Amino acid sequence: MGTTRGEDDNGFTILEVMVALAIVGVSIGIFFSLIGNSSRLREKIDRHAELVLFARTKTEEAFLEMLGKKEEKGEKEKTFEGVTKSGLQWKITEVDKYEEAMDPIDFYKKVTDKNFQEIPPKGTTLLSTLVGEICIETVFFSKESDSVSETLESEDREEEEPSAD
């Protein structure tokens, strides 16, 4: 009474098992590569957030005049530079936009809309903060610009009032 193998045996052939293992292996490989890419992306996002926070801090320090020595380039521009302990370079440029706009104007040059530039109020300053690939530009107005605008408003009111002569 020998046993013979019939066609009704249920089971997998070795070829089917190998194909299934290959599919599972490729799926696991794809899964782990996605996890690796996700962690690298997370590191980039964290680094970017760290740079933005550092740039905002330096901008606030410049606004509050808490930065150290500065290199002055004329009356219009001041530059602050430095390197952190980790080797990150930063640079802040402070430009007096009023003084810059008051540079000698070429009256013989044909004026077009592209060349037209409004003169900002006195005391208008632009802070450009550069940290790594992050650049923050901030415009602020000093009290000097407020007093100038108040003076101009009072002069306008005096001109509008009829004189009692």
MARBA-3410 file (N, C-alpha, C, O; in Angstrom, 1 decimal):
165
0.8,-1.1,0.0,0.0,0.0,0.0,0.9,1.2,0.0,1.1,1.9,1.0 ~ 1.3,1.5,-1.1,2.1,2.7,-1.2,1.3,4.0,-1.4,0.2,4.0,-1.9 ~ 1.9,5.0,-1.0,1.2,6.3,-1.1,1.7,7.0,-2.4,2.9,7.1,-2.7 ~ 0.7,7.4,-3.1,1.1,8.1,-4.3,0.5,9.5,-4.2,-0.5,9.8,-3.5 ~ 1.2,10.4,-4.8,0.7,11.8,-4.7,-0.3,12.0,-5.8,-0.1,11.7,-6.9
-1.4,12.5,-5.4,-2.5,12.8,-6.3,-2.6,14.3,-6.7,-1.9,15.1,-6.1 ~ -3.4,14.6,-7.6,-3.6,16.0,-8.0,-4.4,16.8,-7.0,-4.5,18.0,-7.1 ~ -5.1,16.1,-6.1,-5.9,16.8,-5.1,-5.2,17.3,-3.9,-5.9,17.8,-3.0 ~ -3.9,17.2,-3.8,-3.2,17.7,-2.6,-3.2,19.2,-2.6,-2.9,19.9,-3.6 ~ -3.6,19.8,-1.4,-3.6,21.2,-1.3,-2.3,21.7,-0.6,-1.8,21.0,0.3
-1.7,22.8,-1.2,-0.5,23.3,-0.7,0.1,24.2,-1.7,-0.4,24.4,-2.8 ~ 1.3,24.8,-1.3,2.0,25.7,-2.2,3.2,25.0,-2.8,3.9,24.2,-2.1 ~ 3.5,25.3,-4.0,4.8,24.8,-4.5,5.9,25.7,-4.1,5.7,26.8,-3.6 ~ 7.1,25.3,-4.2,8.3,26.1,-3.8,8.4,27.4,-4.6,8.8,28.4,-4.1 ~ 8.0,27.3,-5.8,8.0,28.5,-6.7,7.0,29.6,-6.2,7.4,30.8,-6.1
5.8,29.2,-5.8,4.8,30.1,-5.2,5.3,30.8,-3.9,5.1,32.0,-3.7 ~ 6.0,30.0,-3.1,6.5,30.5,-1.8,7.6,31.5,-2.1,7.7,32.5,-1.5 ~ 8.5,31.2,-3.1,9.6,32.2,-3.4,9.0,33.5,-4.0,9.6,34.5,-3.6 ~ 8.0,33.4,-4.8,7.4,34.6,-5.4,6.8,35.5,-4.2,6.9,36.7,-4.2 ~ 6.1,34.8,-3.3,5.4,35.5,-2.2,6.5,36.2,-1.3,6.3,37.3,-0.9
7.6,35.5,-1.1,8.7,36.0,-0.2,9.3,37.2,-0.9,9.7,38.2,-0.3 ~ 9.5,37.2,-2.2,10.1,38.3,-3.0,9.2,39.5,-2.9,9.7,40.6,-2.7 ~ 7.9,39.3,-3.0,6.9,40.4,-3.0,7.0,41.1,-1.6,7.0,42.3,-1.4 ~ 7.0,40.2,-0.5,7.0,40.7,0.9,8.4,41.5,1.1,8.4,42.5,1.7 ~ 9.5,40.9,0.6,10.8,41.6,0.7,10.8,42.9,0.1,11.3,43.9,0.6
10.3,43.1,-1.2,10.3,44.4,-1.9,9.4,45.3,-1.1,9.7,46.5,-1.0 ~ 8.3,44.9,-0.6,7.3,45.8,0.2,8.0,46.3,1.4,7.9,47.5,1.7 ~ 8.7,45.4,2.1,9.4,45.9,3.3,10.5,46.9,3.0,10.7,47.8,3.7 ~ 11.2,46.6,1.9,12.3,47.6,1.5,11.7,48.9,1.2,12.3,49.9,1.6 ~ 10.6,49.0,0.5,10.0,50.3,0.1,9.5,51.0,1.4,9.7,52.2,1.6
8.9,50.2,2.3,8.5,50.8,3.6,9.6,51.4,4.4,9.5,52.6,4.9 ~ 10.7,50.7,4.5,11.9,51.3,5.3,12.5,52.5,4.6,13.0,53.4,5.2 ~ 12.5,52.5,3.2,13.1,53.7,2.5,12.2,54.9,2.7,12.7,56.0,2.8 ~ 10.9,54.7,2.8,9.9,55.8,3.1,10.2,56.3,4.5,10.1,57.5,4.7 ~ 10.4,55.5,5.4,10.7,55.9,6.8,12.0,56.7,6.8,12.0,57.7,7.5
13.0,56.3,6.1,14.3,57.0,6.1,14.1,58.4,5.4,14.6,59.3,6.0 ~ 13.4,58.4,4.3,13.1,59.7,3.7,12.3,60.7,4.6,12.6,61.9,4.7 ~ 11.4,60.1,5.4,10.6,60.9,6.3,11.5,61.5,7.4,11.3,62.7,7.7 ~ 12.4,60.7,7.9,13.2,61.3,9.0,14.2,62.3,8.4,14.5,63.3,9.1 ~ 14.7,62.2,7.2,15.6,63.2,6.6,14.8,64.5,6.4,15.3,65.6,6.6
13.6,64.4,5.9,12.7,65.5,5.7,12.4,66.2,7.0,12.4,67.5,7.1 ~ 12.2,65.5,8.1,11.9,66.0,9.4,13.1,66.8,9.9,13.0,67.9,10.5 ~ 14.4,66.3,9.6,15.6,67.0,10.0,15.7,68.3,9.3,16.1,69.3,9.9 ~ 15.4,68.3,8.0,15.4,69.6,7.2,14.4,70.6,7.7,14.7,71.8,7.9 ~ 13.2,70.1,8.1,12.2,71.0,8.6,12.7,71.6,10.0,12.5,72.8,10.2
13.2,70.8,10.8,13.7,71.2,12.1,14.8,72.3,11.9,14.9,73.3,12.7 ~ 15.7,72.0,11.0,16.9,72.9,10.8,16.3,74.3,10.2,16.8,75.3,10.7 ~ 15.4,74.2,9.3,14.8,75.5,8.8,14.1,76.2,9.9,14.2,77.5,10.0 ~ 13.3,75.6,10.8,12.6,76.2,11.9,13.7,76.9,12.8,13.5,78.0,13.4 ~ 14.8,76.2,13.1,15.8,76.7,13.9,16.5,78.0,13.3,16.7,78.9,14.0
16.7,78.0,12.0,17.2,79.1,11.3,16.3,80.3,11.4,16.7,81.5,11.6 ~ 15.0,80.1,11.2,14.0,81.1,11.2,13.9,81.8,12.6,13.9,83.0,12.7 ~ 13.9,80.9,13.6,13.9,81.4,15.0,15.2,82.3,15.3,15.1,83.3,15.9 ~ 16.3,81.8,14.9,17.6,82.5,15.1,17.5,83.9,14.4,18.0,84.9,14.9 ~ 17.0,83.9,13.1,17.0,85.1,12.3,16.0,86.1,13.0,16.3,87.3,13.0
14.9,85.6,13.5,13.9,86.5,14.2,14.5,87.1,15.4,14.3,88.3,15.7 ~ 15.3,86.3,16.2,16.0,86.8,17.4,17.0,87.9,17.0,17.0,88.9,17.7 ~ 17.8,87.7,16.0,18.8,88.7,15.6,18.1,89.9,15.1,18.6,91.0,15.4 ~ 17.0,89.8,14.4,16.2,91.0,14.0,15.7,91.8,15.2,15.8,93.0,15.2 ~ 15.2,91.1,16.2,14.7,91.8,17.4,15.9,92.4,18.1,15.7,93.5,18.6
17.0,91.8,18.2,18.2,92.4,18.9,18.6,93.6,18.1,19.0,94.6,18.8 ~ 18.6,93.6,16.8,19.0,94.8,16.0,18.0,95.9,16.3,18.3,97.1,16.4 ~ 16.7,95.6,16.3,15.6,96.6,16.5,15.8,97.2,17.9,15.6,98.4,18.0 ~ 16.2,96.4,18.9,16.3,96.9,20.2,17.7,97.5,20.5,18.1,97.8,21.6 ~ 18.6,97.5,19.4,19.9,98.0,19.5,20.8,97.2,20.5,21.5,97.8,21.3
20.6,95.9,20.5,21.4,95.1,21.5,22.5,94.4,20.8,23.3,93.6,21.5 ~ 22.8,94.6,19.5,23.9,94.0,18.9,25.2,94.7,19.2,25.1,95.9,19.5 ~ 26.3,94.0,19.1,27.6,94.6,19.4,28.1,95.6,18.4,27.3,96.5,18.0 ~ 29.4,95.5,18.1,30.0,96.5,17.2,29.4,96.4,15.8,28.9,95.4,15.3 ~ 29.4,97.6,15.2,28.8,97.7,13.8,29.8,98.3,12.9,30.7,99.1,13.3
29.7,98.0,11.6,30.5,98.6,10.6,29.6,99.6,9.9,28.6,99.2,9.2 ~ 30.0,100.9,9.9,29.1,101.9,9.3,29.6,102.2,7.9,30.8,102.4,7.7 ~ 28.7,102.2,7.0,29.0,102.6,5.6,28.3,103.8,5.2,27.2,103.8,4.6 ~ 28.9,104.9,5.6,28.2,106.2,5.4,27.1,106.5,6.5,27.1,105.8,7.5 ~ 26.3,107.4,6.2,25.2,107.8,7.1,24.0,106.9,6.9,23.1,106.8,7.8
23.9,106.2,5.8,22.7,105.5,5.4,22.7,104.0,5.8,21.7,103.5,6.1 ~ 23.9,103.4,5.9,23.9,101.9,6.1,24.8,101.5,7.2,25.9,102.0,7.3 ~ 24.4,100.6,8.0,25.2,100.0,9.1,25.1,98.5,9.0,24.0,97.9,8.6 ~ 26.1,97.8,9.2,26.2,96.3,9.1,26.6,95.7,10.3,27.6,96.1,11.0 ~ 25.9,94.6,10.8,26.3,93.8,11.9,26.6,92.4,11.4,25.8,91.9,10.6
27.7,91.8,11.7,28.0,90.4,11.3,28.5,89.6,12.4,29.0,90.1,13.4 ~ 28.4,88.3,12.3,28.9,87.4,13.3,28.8,85.9,12.9,28.2,85.6,11.9 ~ 29.4,85.1,13.7,29.4,83.7,13.5,29.1,83.0,14.8,29.7,83.4,15.9 ~ 28.1,82.1,14.9,27.8,81.4,16.1,28.8,80.4,16.4,29.7,80.1,15.6 ~ 28.7,79.8,17.6,29.7,78.7,18.0,29.6,77.5,17.1,30.6,76.8,16.9
28.4,77.3,16.5,28.3,76.1,15.6,28.7,76.4,14.2,28.6,75.6,13.3 ~ 29.2,77.7,14.0,29.7,78.0,12.6,28.7,78.7,11.7,29.0,78.9,10.5 ~ 27.5,79.0,12.2,26.5,79.6,11.4,26.8,81.1,11.3,26.9,81.8,12.3 ~ 26.9,81.6,10.0,27.1,83.0,9.8,25.8,83.8,9.7,24.8,83.3,9.2 ~ 25.8,85.0,10.2,24.7,85.9,10.1,25.1,87.3,9.8,26.2,87.7,10.1
24.2,88.0,9.2,24.5,89.4,8.8,23.3,90.2,8.8,22.2,89.8,8.3 ~ 23.3,91.4,9.4,22.2,92.3,9.5,22.6,93.6,8.9,23.6,94.2,9.3 ~ 21.8,94.1,7.9,22.1,95.4,7.3,21.0,96.3,7.7,19.8,96.0,7.5 ~ 21.3,97.5,8.2,20.3,98.5,8.6,20.5,99.7,7.7,21.6,100.3,7.7 ~ 19.5,100.0,6.9,19.5,101.1,5.9,18.5,102.1,6.3,17.3,101.8,6.5
19.0,103.4,6.4,18.1,104.5,6.5,17.5,104.8,5.2,18.1,105.5,4.3 ~ 16.2,104.4,5.0,15.6,104.6,3.7,15.3,106.0,3.3,15.3,106.4,2.1 ~ 15.1,106.9,4.3,14.9,108.3,4.0,16.2,108.9,3.4,16.2,109.6,2.4 ~ 17.3,108.6,4.1,18.6,109.2,3.6,18.9,108.6,2.2,19.5,109.3,1.4 ~ 18.6,107.3,2.0,18.9,106.7,0.8,18.1,107.4,-0.4,18.6,107.6,-1.5
16.8,107.7,-0.1,15.9,108.3,-1.0,16.3,109.7,-1.3,16.1,110.3,-2.4 ~ 17.0,110.4,-0.4,17.4,111.8,-0.5,18.7,111.9,-1.2,19.2,113.0,-1.3 ~ 19.3,110.8,-1.7,20.5,110.9,-2.5,20.3,111.9,-3.7,19.2,112.1,-4.1 ~ 21.4,112.5,-4.2,21.2,113.4,-5.3,20.3,112.7,-6.4,20.6,111.6,-6.8 ~ 19.4,113.5,-6.9,18.4,113.0,-7.9,18.8,113.6,-9.2,19.1,114.8,-9.3
18.9,112.8,-10.3,19.2,113.3,-11.6,17.9,113.8,-12.3,17.1,113.0,-12.7 ~ 17.8,115.2,-12.3,16.6,115.8,-12.8,16.5,115.7,-14.4,15.5,115.9,-14.9 ~ 17.6,115.4,-15.0,17.6,115.4,-16.5,17.2,114.0,-17.0,17.0,113.8,-18.2 ~ 17.1,113.1,-16.1,16.7,111.7,-16.5,15.2,111.7,-16.7,14.5,112.3,-15.9 ~ 14.8,111.1,-17.7,13.4,111.0,-18.0,12.7,110.1,-17.0,13.1,109.0,-16.7
11.6,110.7,-16.4,10.9,110.0,-15.3,9.8,109.1,-15.9,9.0,109.6,-16.7 ~ 9.8,107.9,-15.6,8.8,106.9,-15.9,8.2,106.4,-14.6,8.8,106.6,-13.6 ~ 7.1,105.6,-14.7,6.5,105.0,-13.5,7.5,104.1,-12.9,7.5,103.9,-11.7 ~ 8.4,103.4,-13.7,9.3,102.4,-13.1,10.4,103.2,-12.3,10.9,102.6,-11.3 ~ 10.8,104.4,-12.7,11.8,105.1,-12.0,11.3,105.9,-10.8,12.0,106.4,-10.0
9.9,106.1,-10.8,9.4,106.9,-9.7,9.5,106.2,-8.4,9.2,105.0,-8.2 ~ 10.0,107.0,-7.4,10.2,106.5,-6.1,9.6,107.5,-5.0,10.0,108.6,-5.0 ~ 8.7,107.0,-4.2,8.3,107.9,-3.1,9.3,108.0,-2.1,10.1,107.1,-1.8 ~ 9.4,109.2,-1.5,10.3,109.4,-0.4,9.7,109.0,0.9,8.6,109.6,1.3 ~ 10.2,108.0,1.6,9.6,107.6,2.9,9.8,108.7,3.9,10.6,109.6,3.8
9.0,108.6,5.0,9.1,109.6,6.1,10.5,109.5,6.8,11.1,108.4,6.7 ~ 10.9,110.6,7.3,12.2,110.6,8.0,12.1,109.6,9.2,11.1,109.5,9.9 ~ 13.2,108.8,9.4,13.2,107.8,10.4,12.8,106.4,10.0,12.7,105.5,10.8 ~ 12.6,106.3,8.7,12.2,105.0,8.1,13.5,104.2,8.0,14.4,104.6,7.3 ~ 13.5,103.0,8.6,14.7,102.1,8.5,14.3,100.7,8.0,13.2,100.2,8.4
15.1,100.1,7.2,15.0,98.8,6.7,16.0,97.9,7.4,17.2,98.2,7.3 ~ 15.6,96.8,8.0,16.5,95.8,8.6,16.5,94.6,7.7,15.4,94.0,7.5 ~ 17.6,94.2,7.1,17.7,93.0,6.3,18.5,92.0,7.1,19.7,92.2,7.4 ~ 17.9,90.9,7.5,18.6,89.9,8.3,18.8,88.6,7.4,17.9,88.1,6.8 ~ 20.1,88.2,7.3,20.4,87.0,6.5,21.1,86.0,7.4,22.2,86.3,8.0
20.5,84.8,7.6,21.0,83.7,8.4,20.9,82.5,7.5,19.8,82.0,7.3 ~ 22.0,81.9,7.1,21.9,80.8,6.2,21.2,81.1,5.0,21.6,82.1,4.3 ~ 20.2,80.4,4.6,19.4,80.7,3.5,18.1,81.5,3.8,17.2,81.7,3.0 ~ 18.0,81.9,5.1,16.8,82.6,5.5,17.1,84.1,5.4,18.1,84.6,5.9 ~ 16.2,84.9,4.8,16.3,86.3,4.8,15.0,87.0,5.3,13.9,86.6,4.8
15.1,87.9,6.2,14.0,88.6,6.8,14.2,90.1,6.6,15.2,90.6,7.0 ~ 13.2,90.7,6.0,13.3,92.2,5.8,12.2,92.8,6.6,11.0,92.4,6.5 ~ 12.6,93.8,7.5,11.7,94.5,8.4,11.8,96.0,8.2,12.9,96.5,8.2 ~ 10.7,96.6,8.0,10.7,98.1,7.9,10.1,98.6,9.2,9.0,98.2,9.6 ~ 10.8,99.6,9.8,10.2,100.2,11.0,10.4,101.7,11.0,11.3,102.2,10.2
9.6,102.4,11.8,9.7,103.8,11.8,10.0,104.3,13.2,9.5,103.8,14.2 ~ 11.0,105.2,13.3,11.4,105.7,14.6,10.4,106.8,15.1,9.6,107.3,14.3 ~ 10.6,107.3,16.3,9.8,108.4,16.8,10.0,109.6,16.0,9.1,110.5,15.9 ~ 11.2,109.7,15.4,11.5,110.9,14.6,10.5,111.0,13.4,10.1,112.1,13.1 ~ 10.1,109.9,12.8,9.2,110.0,11.7,7.8,110.4,12.2,7.1,111.1,11.4
7.4,110.0,13.4,6.1,110.4,14.0,6.1,111.9,14.2,5.1,112.6,13.9 ~ 7.2,112.5,14.7,7.2,113.9,15.0,7.2,114.7,13.7,6.6,115.8,13.6 ~ 7.8,114.2,12.7,7.8,114.9,11.4,6.4,114.9,10.8,6.0,115.9,10.3 ~ 5.7,113.7,10.8,4.4,113.7,10.3,3.4,114.6,11.0,2.5,115.2,10.5 ~ 3.6,114.7,12.4,2.8,115.6,13.2,3.0,117.0,12.8,2.1,117.8,12.7
4.3,117.4,12.6,4.6,118.7,12.2,4.0,119.1,10.8,3.5,120.1,10.6 ~ 4.1,118.1,9.9,3.5,118.3,8.6,2.0,118.5,8.6,1.4,119.3,8.0 ~ 1.3,117.7,9.5,-0.1,117.8,9.7,-0.5,119.1,10.3,-1.5,119.7,9.8 ~ 0.3,119.6,11.2,-0.1,120.9,11.9,0.2,122.0,10.9,-0.6,123.0,10.8 ~ 1.2,121.9,10.0,1.4,122.9,9.0,0.3,122.9,8.0,-0.2,124.0,7.5
-0.2,121.7,7.6,-1.4,121.6,6.7,-2.6,122.3,7.3,-3.3,123.0,6.6 ~ -2.8,122.1,8.6,-4.0,122.7,9.2,-3.9,124.2,9.3,-4.9,124.9,9.1 ~ -2.7,124.7,9.5,-2.5,126.2,9.5,-2.8,126.8,8.2,-3.3,127.9,8.1 ~ -2.4,126.1,7.1,-2.6,126.6,5.7,-4.1,126.6,5.4,-4.6,127.5,4.7 ~ -4.9,125.6,5.9,-6.3,125.5,5.6,-7.1,126.5,6.3,-8.2,127.0,5.9
-6.7,126.9,7.6,-7.4,127.9,8.3,-7.3,129.3,7.7,-6.2,129.7,7.4 ~ -8.4,130.0,7.6,-8.3,131.4,7.0,-7.7,132.3,8.1,-7.9,132.2,9.3 ~ -6.9,133.2,7.6,-6.3,134.2,8.5,-7.3,135.3,8.9,-8.2,135.6,8.2 ~ -7.1,135.8,10.1,-8.0,136.8,10.6,-7.6,138.2,10.3,-8.0,139.2,11.0 ~ -6.8,138.5,9.2,-6.3,139.8,8.9,-7.4,140.6,8.3,-7.1,141.8,7.9
END
